[in-house]
Amino acid sequence: MQFLNGKEERMWAMIVHLSAFLGFIVPFGNVLGPLIVWLIKREEGAFFYEHGKEALNFSISVTIYAAISTLLIIIFIGALLLGALFIFWAIFVIIAAVKANEGKEFRYPLTLRFIK
């Protein structure tokens, strides 16, 4: 096993956050992207491990929130919630990627912690 140096670890931490945008291309890619990147690189650095875990927890949480919002479309509020959730998701993924690239810790708001 090879450990990442600081610059590489920050780059991979940024990639794990941005891999959530695979959801635009692949169904459930917003979860699969961070999951695959995290599983491949998780043992190569503590900084990356924490960012990968955080990105994966956030992606799973957002998917659950989207499913609930989709069910609420029946009473119209779901459409508003989906729109707000999409904007919230995109903004915080970008913020997290920037923080990771700067070498700073970041915790997503409203995240359910499945992986501890």
C-alpha positions in Angstrom: 0.0 0.0 0.0 1.3 3.4 -0.9 0.4 6.5 1.0 -0.5 9.8 -0.8 1.6 12.9 -0.3 -0.2 16.1 0.8 -0.9 17.5 -2.6 -2.1 14.2 -4.0 -4.3 13.6 -1.0 -5.9 17.0 -1.3 -6.5 16.3 -5.0 -8.2 12.9 -4.3 -10.2 14.5 -1.5 -11.5 17.1 -4.0 -12.2 14.3 -6.6 -14.3 12.3 -4.2 -16.5 15.3 -3.6 -16.8 16.2 -7.3 -17.5 12.5 -8.2 -21.0 13.1 -6.9 -21.7 14.9 -10.2 -21.7 11.5 -11.9 -25.3 11.5 -11.0 -25.9 13.6 -14.1 -24.6 10.7 -16.2 -25.3 7.5 -14.3 -28.4 6.7 -12.3 -27.3 6.8 -8.6 -23.9 8.1 -9.8 -24.1 10.7 -7.0 -23.6 7.8 -4.5 -21.6 5.4 -6.7 -19.0 8.0 -7.7 -17.9 8.8 -4.1 -18.3 5.2 -3.0 -16.0 3.8 -5.7 -13.3 6.5 -5.3 -13.5 6.2 -1.5 -13.2 2.4 -1.6 -10.2 2.5 -3.9 -8.2 5.2 -2.0 -9.5 5.1 1.6 -6.4 3.5 3.1 -4.0 5.9 1.5 -4.4 8.8 3.9 -6.4 10.0 6.9 -7.3 13.3 5.3 -8.7 11.6 2.2 -10.5 8.9 4.4 -12.4 11.6 6.3 -13.4 13.6 3.2 -14.4 10.4 1.4 -16.5 9.3 4.3 -18.1 12.7 4.5 -18.9 12.8 0.7 -20.4 9.4 0.8 -22.6 10.1 3.8 -23.8 13.4 2.2 -24.6 11.6 -1.1 -26.6 8.9 0.7 -28.4 11.6 2.7 -29.3 13.6 -0.3 -30.6 10.5 -2.2 -32.9 9.8 0.8 -34.1 13.4 0.9 -34.7 13.3 -2.9 -36.8 10.1 -2.5 -38.9 11.7 0.2 -39.3 14.9 -1.9 -40.4 12.8 -4.9 -43.1 11.1 -2.8 -44.3 14.6 -1.7 -44.8 15.7 -5.3 -48.3 14.4 -4.8 -49.0 17.4 -2.6 -46.9 19.8 -4.8 -44.5 20.7 -2.1 -42.2 17.9 -3.3 -41.4 19.8 -6.5 -40.3 22.8 -4.5 -38.3 20.6 -2.2 -36.6 18.9 -5.1 -35.5 22.2 -6.6 -34.2 23.5 -3.3 -32.4 20.2 -2.6 -30.7 20.3 -6.0 -29.4 23.8 -5.5 -28.3 22.9 -1.9 -26.6 19.8 -3.1 -24.7 21.4 -5.9 -23.5 24.4 -3.8 -22.3 22.3 -0.9 -20.5 19.7 -3.2 -18.5 22.6 -4.7 -17.8 24.2 -1.4 -16.6 20.8 0.0 -14.3 20.3 -3.1 -12.8 23.7 -2.6 -12.2 23.1 1.1 -10.6 19.7 0.4 -8.3 21.2 -2.2 -7.3 23.9 0.3 -6.5 21.1 2.8 -9.2 22.0 5.3 -11.8 19.8 7.0 -15.4 20.2 6.0 -18.6 18.8 7.4 -21.8 18.9 5.2 -24.9 20.3 7.0 -28.0 18.1 7.3 -26.0 14.9 6.8 -27.0 11.6 8.3 -23.8 9.8 9.4 -24.2 6.2 8.1 -20.4 5.6 7.9 -18.6 6.5 11.1 
